[in-house]
Amino acid sequence: LPDDASEGIPVMRWQVDNVTGEFIERIRSVSTPITAVVTWVLASSPDVVQAGPIDAELRGVTYDSLTISGTFSLEAILEEPIGFLQMTPATTPGLF
């Protein structure tokens, strides 16, 4: 899970071992971000949710012949539109 630091963008790192070539080909064929819902459970109690559900986007992927790893971006904050608000006396009277 991502750390609780207030600085930076929260990301979650993951890795899958012992993958086949078919899985790597599927990852290669995707050109847009993959969305996922992540739920954290323990193997000893799989019916009890420890954290989540967390909406995430698969952003960075690296792979070799045996593993695939990458990062899930939890908040697409850099893609949010900004600049549509104006600071005028009517909208922000405390500034004027």
C-alpha positions in Angstrom: 0.0 0.0 0.0 1.2 3.6 -0.5 2.8 5.4 2.4 1.0 8.1 4.4 3.3 10.9 3.3 1.5 14.1 2.3 4.1 14.9 -0.3 4.1 13.3 -3.7 1.6 11.2 -5.6 0.4 8.0 -3.9 1.4 4.9 -5.8 1.2 1.2 -5.2 3.9 -1.1 -6.5 3.1 -4.7 -7.6 4.9 -7.7 -9.1 3.8 -11.0 -10.6 6.2 -13.9 -10.8 6.3 -16.9 -13.1 4.3 -15.3 -15.9 3.8 -16.8 -19.3 4.4 -15.1 -22.7 0.7 -14.8 -23.3 0.3 -12.5 -20.3 3.2 -10.3 -21.5 1.7 -10.1 -24.9 -1.6 -8.9 -23.4 0.2 -6.2 -21.4 2.0 -5.1 -24.6 -1.2 -4.8 -26.6 -2.8 -2.2 -24.2 -2.2 1.4 -25.1 -4.4 3.1 -22.6 -4.2 3.1 -18.8 -5.8 0.0 -17.2 -8.2 0.7 -14.4 -8.5 -1.7 -11.5 -10.2 -2.0 -8.1 -7.7 -3.2 -5.5 -8.9 -4.9 -2.3 -6.4 -6.0 0.4 -7.1 -9.3 2.2 -5.0 -11.7 4.2 -4.5 -15.3 3.1 -5.5 -16.4 6.6 -8.8 -14.6 6.4 -9.8 -14.0 2.8 -13.3 -13.0 3.6 -12.3 -10.0 5.7 -11.3 -6.9 3.8 -8.3 -5.2 5.4 -8.2 -2.2 3.0 -10.2 -1.1 0.0 -11.8 -1.1 -2.4 -9.3 1.3 -3.9 -9.7 2.7 -7.5 -6.4 2.6 -9.3 -4.8 3.0 -12.7 -2.0 0.9 -14.0 0.6 3.3 -15.2 4.1 1.9 -15.5 4.9 -1.7 -16.4 8.2 -3.4 -16.8 8.7 -7.1 -17.6 11.3 -9.7 -18.3 11.0 -13.4 -19.1 9.7 -14.3 -15.6 8.2 -11.3 -13.9 5.9 -8.4 -14.6 6.0 -5.4 -12.3 4.6 -1.9 -12.2 2.8 0.9 -10.3 -0.8 1.7 -9.7 -1.5 5.4 -9.5 -4.2 5.9 -6.9 -5.1 9.5 -7.7 -4.8 10.8 -11.2 -4.3 14.3 -9.8 -1.9 15.4 -12.5 -4.6 14.9 -15.1 -7.3 16.9 -13.4 -8.2 20.1 -15.3 -7.3 23.4 -13.6 -7.6 27.0 -14.6 -11.3 27.1 -15.1 -12.0 29.1 -11.9 -11.4 32.8 -11.8 -10.5 34.8 -8.7 -12.8 37.9 -8.9 -14.3 40.0 -6.2 -17.6 38.1 -6.7 -16.1 34.6 -6.3 -13.4 35.3 -3.8 -14.2 38.5 -1.9 -11.6 37.8 0.8 -8.8 38.4 -1.7 -10.0 41.9 -2.7 
